[in-house]
Amino acid sequence: MRQADSTIKGYVYQFNKSICELLSANDDDIVTLEGVIEDIDIHSCTEITTIQCKYHEDGKYQISSVATPILEMLCHYCESSYLGKSVSYILYAY
């Protein structure tokens, strides 16, 4: 069972990644936290990058813990490809 401290660590994990992305963004990039697509959406002049952050404390990796976000990214990729948009997807997981 997940504890409240694991949830808080997940928020901190996402917050830290958000800060890193904000600091490394170009001046004309648009960085949206809790974006339309994923947790962090970065719109540059030439591309869109979207990042899903997942924090799981248990030491054993299981595909089921990231299956839902990957399927959501795949669905969005299909929609974007159909509309002619190019989007890069990143799953940032601990």
Residue frames relative to the residue before (quaternion, step in Angstrom):
aa qw qx qy qz dx dy dz
M 1.0000 0.0000 0.0000 0.0000 0.00 0.00 0.00
R 0.4387 -0.6961 0.5025 0.2656 3.56 -0.98 0.87
Q 0.3128 -0.7371 0.5763 0.1634 3.48 -1.07 0.83
A 0.6434 -0.5206 0.3888 0.4048 3.58 -1.25 0.38
D 0.6386 0.5333 -0.3469 0.4330 3.59 1.00 -0.72
S 0.6032 0.5380 -0.3586 0.4669 3.63 1.12 -0.55
T 0.6373 0.5217 -0.3192 0.4688 3.57 1.01 -0.81
I 0.6536 0.5019 -0.3063 0.4765 3.58 0.95 -0.86
K 0.6345 0.5157 -0.3280 0.4732 3.59 0.99 -0.79
G 0.6204 0.5406 -0.3330 0.4604 3.59 1.08 -0.70
Y 0.6484 0.5001 -0.3087 0.4838 3.59 1.00 -0.81
V 0.6474 0.5072 -0.3140 0.4744 3.59 0.99 -0.83
Y 0.6181 0.5495 -0.3259 0.4581 3.58 1.03 -0.84
Q 0.6874 0.4618 -0.2679 0.4924 3.58 0.92 -0.96
F 0.6253 0.5411 -0.3327 0.4533 3.60 1.00 -0.78
N 0.6649 0.5034 -0.3017 0.4620 3.58 0.92 -0.91
K 0.6490 0.4944 -0.3169 0.4837 3.59 0.97 -0.81
S 0.6261 0.5398 -0.3321 0.4542 3.60 1.01 -0.76
I 0.6478 0.5113 -0.3102 0.4719 3.58 0.95 -0.89
C 0.6426 0.5197 -0.3219 0.4619 3.60 0.95 -0.87
E 0.6750 0.4901 -0.2952 0.4660 3.60 0.92 -0.86
L 0.6363 0.5211 -0.3272 0.4654 3.60 1.02 -0.77
L 0.6957 0.4824 -0.2758 0.4553 3.57 0.92 -0.90
S 0.7301 0.4145 -0.2434 0.4858 3.61 1.08 -0.62
A 0.4917 0.6730 -0.4270 0.3507 3.60 1.26 -0.08
N 0.4997 -0.6149 0.5156 0.3261 3.54 -1.23 0.52
D 0.6792 -0.5217 0.3338 0.3939 3.57 -1.21 0.48
D 0.7538 0.3886 -0.2180 0.4829 3.58 1.01 -0.75
D 0.4638 0.6586 -0.4572 0.3768 3.62 1.26 0.15
I 0.2472 -0.7246 0.6208 0.1687 3.53 -1.23 0.57
V 0.0838 -0.7941 0.6020 0.0030 3.56 -0.58 1.21
T 0.0793 -0.7981 0.5973 0.0025 3.55 -0.71 1.15
L 0.2264 -0.7651 0.5908 0.1202 3.56 -0.74 1.09
E 0.7828 0.0835 -0.1696 0.5929 3.53 -0.92 1.02
G 0.0771 0.8765 -0.4661 0.0923 3.49 0.98 1.05
V 0.7131 -0.4316 0.3460 0.4308 3.50 -1.39 -0.03
I 0.7394 0.3977 -0.2211 0.4963 3.58 0.98 -0.86
E 0.8061 -0.0782 0.1112 0.5760 3.59 0.62 -1.13
D 0.7889 -0.3152 0.2274 0.4760 3.58 -1.30 -0.33
I 0.7847 0.0738 -0.0170 0.6152 3.58 1.03 -0.83
D 0.0484 -0.7808 0.6229 0.0057 3.59 -0.74 1.07
I 0.0890 -0.7915 0.6045 0.0155 3.56 -0.87 1.02
H 0.0878 -0.7899 0.6070 0.0048 3.54 -0.61 1.21
S 0.0635 -0.7716 0.6326 0.0193 3.54 -0.69 1.13
C 0.7288 -0.4075 0.3035 0.4590 3.57 -1.27 -0.06
T 0.8046 0.3182 -0.1274 0.4848 3.57 1.01 -0.79
E 0.8326 0.1118 -0.0304 0.5416 3.61 1.10 -0.45
I 0.3016 -0.6921 0.6184 0.2180 3.50 -1.42 0.19
T 0.0516 -0.7653 0.6414 0.0196 3.54 -0.94 0.96
T 0.0702 -0.8005 0.5951 0.0123 3.55 -0.89 0.91
I 0.1541 -0.8079 0.5683 0.0237 3.56 -0.91 1.01
Q 0.1569 -0.7449 0.6442 0.0737 3.54 -0.96 1.00
C 0.1826 -0.7879 0.5825 0.0808 3.59 -0.77 1.06
K 0.0136 0.7846 -0.6187 0.0365 3.55 -0.92 0.96
Y 0.0775 -0.7828 0.6172 0.0136 3.55 -0.91 0.97
H 0.0721 0.7696 -0.6286 0.0864 3.55 -0.72 1.13
E 0.3634 -0.7883 0.4634 0.1785 3.54 -0.51 1.22
D 0.5960 0.5905 -0.3892 0.3804 3.58 0.98 -0.70
G 0.5320 -0.7049 0.3918 0.2582 3.54 -0.93 0.96
K 0.6867 0.4748 -0.2870 0.4697 3.59 1.15 -0.42
Y 0.3655 -0.7359 0.5343 0.1985 3.56 -0.79 1.08
Q 0.0120 0.7688 -0.6392 0.0165 3.56 -1.02 0.86
I 0.5061 -0.6668 0.4568 0.3008 3.56 -0.86 0.98
S 0.5979 0.5893 -0.3656 0.4018 3.60 1.08 -0.62
S 0.6249 0.5589 -0.3445 0.4225 3.60 1.14 -0.52
V 0.7696 0.2857 -0.1755 0.5434 3.61 1.20 -0.38
A 0.4009 0.7500 -0.4552 0.2638 3.59 1.27 0.00
T 0.6721 0.5089 -0.3114 0.4386 3.61 0.84 -0.91
P 0.6845 0.4579 -0.3214 0.4675 3.67 0.77 -0.83
I 0.6349 0.5223 -0.3419 0.4552 3.59 1.03 -0.71
L 0.6493 0.5051 -0.3184 0.4710 3.60 0.97 -0.79
E 0.6368 0.5178 -0.3261 0.4692 3.60 1.03 -0.77
M 0.6389 0.5086 -0.3214 0.4794 3.59 1.01 -0.79
L 0.6484 0.5248 -0.3131 0.4540 3.58 0.97 -0.85
C 0.6396 0.5129 -0.3201 0.4748 3.59 0.99 -0.80
H 0.6684 0.4853 -0.3036 0.4749 3.57 0.92 -0.89
Y 0.6093 0.5512 -0.3440 0.4546 3.59 1.05 -0.76
C 0.6553 0.5090 -0.3094 0.4645 3.60 0.92 -0.88
E 0.6520 0.5053 -0.3063 0.4752 3.58 0.95 -0.87
S 0.6795 0.4955 -0.2873 0.4586 3.58 0.89 -0.97
S 0.6447 0.5192 -0.3213 0.4599 3.58 0.96 -0.85
Y 0.6336 0.5351 -0.3201 0.4579 3.56 1.00 -0.84
L 0.7225 0.4161 -0.2326 0.5007 3.59 1.05 -0.77
G 0.5324 -0.6657 0.3823 0.3568 3.59 1.30 0.04
K 0.4999 0.6410 -0.4326 0.3899 3.59 1.22 0.39
S 0.2706 -0.7484 0.5845 0.1581 3.55 -1.11 0.72
V 0.0304 0.7975 -0.5973 0.0799 3.56 -0.63 1.17
S 0.2341 -0.7390 0.6144 0.1467 3.58 -1.04 0.86
Y 0.1878 -0.7973 0.5696 0.0678 3.55 -0.93 0.95
I 0.0545 -0.7767 0.6274 0.0102 3.55 -1.04 0.88
L 0.1590 -0.7311 0.6555 0.1024 3.54 -0.99 0.92
Y 0.1029 -0.7963 0.5960 -0.0002 3.56 -0.44 1.29
A 0.1191 0.8409 -0.5075 0.1452 3.57 -0.07 1.30
Y 0.1966 -0.7305 0.6430 0.1197 3.49 -1.25 0.68
